[in-house]
Amino acid sequence: MTMNLAFQLSDRDLRYFRDALKQSRNAVRYAEEVEIIEAIRDVLTDIQENEPLPDFVALRIPVIESLIQMLTDDEWKLPKSYRERVLAVFMYFGDPEDILPDDIPVIGYLDDVIIVELVIRDMRHVIEAYTDFCQYRQEFDDEHGDSVDGAIRRDRIDRRRQQLHQRMQRRSAQQKTTPLW
């Protein structure tokens, strides 16, 4: 049996999460990106080894893993402002003493899941652009294999990345939701 729970976050509720993300974003400025990524990978490993894992948390792990991939993809070159947002999510998610301490059974990760969902909505154009980039790169590599000159591949990949970066920035600017940051 499954149960669907829905609740509405008021502006006041969202302010808690915005403030938490701002604190995390400020902390990012004083931390090493490599250390943050390593720490979030460790947290994900710990969470996955900690059974039973609530499904509402387990369903978000692939999303966090894809954010890690997007951040560490050398060919994607995620712009700095977006990098800081993703790193802020990692800082928050990795903090065991956030709004709801993570060691509270079942609900300890509820606030973390809410943060992840809010950021996914806020950065949906970035995530879509990265998905399109990965698809383009895979199709290019499948079509040309090792037969294409490395400089040509790099040029085509760079050109597509620039187009997608422009698209995601344009769509993000047109977004009609309340900004998190």
HURAGI-V383941 format. One record per helix or strand of 2 or more residues. SS is the DSSP state (A for helix, B for strand). FROM is the first residue (numbers start at 1). TO is the last residue. If there is no record, write none. Layout:
SS|FROM|TO  SS|FROM|TO
This chain:
A|11|28  A|33|49  A|55|72  A|80|94  A|110|122  A|124|147  A|150|174
